[in-house]
Amino acid sequence: MSRVALVTGGTRGIGKAISVMLKQKGYTVIANYGGNDEAAKAFSEETGIPVIKFDVGKFSDCEAAIKKIESEHGPVDVVVNNAGITRDAVLHRMTPTQWEEVIQTNLTSCFNLARLVIDKMRERGFGRIVNIGSINGQAGQYGQVNYAAAKSGIHGFTKALAQEGAAKGVTVNAIAPGYVDTDMVRAVPPAVLEKIIAKIPVGRLGHAEDIARGVCFLVADDADFITGTTLSINGGQHMY
Ligand code: NDP
């Protein structure tokens, strides 16, 4: 039986590359998305990977989704908490809604999904959770107090849960991507992007596959001695 992997935000950008690479490695992959039905349909047709729409920030929605996945595919062995959004503004202009949406989608989602799979992972003595953080959670970023707080929170969440899961075969790790060429980064004004690329020693934006490769490494059955770590994949932009 192949391992069952849920990738949140798994239909576009980095998540899409993660879903595809895990499938290539033999996992039974289920890709979640939040609202873009068109992209999800195209993704599913292209890859043959089933998709499931739910809001990762809402516990009851996650609960219903995990129940459905378990009934169709069996218990979830791997969760990749990848879904994320930005709502950028400097703090003196940031609204409570911009703060709450980012915390909910990027950080509360990690609690929701981990909470819903952890009991069965502990019972079965196997689990892999990978949370996608960000270079901006490590270094901070102008205009992203909400996003940096959420991503920084992910790194603490990862280390704490790793301690709880270690004796039960459940590893919990994070990846902190640098700037990766996806829709999220294409939304950055070109002049700003040029300045960002100039600061990346490798001299280019990351590819989604660069991050997917890291996920595959961390979720492998024989990666059982790697837990509580944050893998920075950023072309040398920030050495933490
Ligand atoms: P994209 O914007 O390209 O894709 C985001 C994905 O998340 C989509 O599948 C989207 O679904 C899904 N999503 C968003 N909100 C929700 C929600 N509430 N519930 C369920 N799914 C949701 O993002 P990226 O691929 O660029 O980023 C992926 C992750 O990597 C994020 O966590 C991001 O913060 C992080 N990251 C990205 C970097 C980059 O340079 N791109 C750098 C550092 C970190 P839908 O298609 O329905 O909208």
Boltz pocket constraint, residues with backbone or C-beta under 6 A from the ligand:
constraints:
  - pocket:
      binder: B
      contacts: [[A, 8], [A, 9], [A, 10], [A, 11], [A, 12], [A, 13], [A, 14], [A, 15], [A, 32], [A, 33], [A, 34], [A, 35], [A, 36], [A, 37], [A, 39], [A, 40], [A, 54], [A, 55], [A, 56], [A, 57], [A, 81], [A, 82], [A, 83], [A, 84], [A, 85], [A, 105], [A, 132], [A, 133], [A, 134], [A, 135], [A, 176], [A, 177], [A, 178], [A, 179], [A, 180], [A, 181], [A, 182], [A, 183], [A, 184], [A, 185]]
      max_distance: 6.0
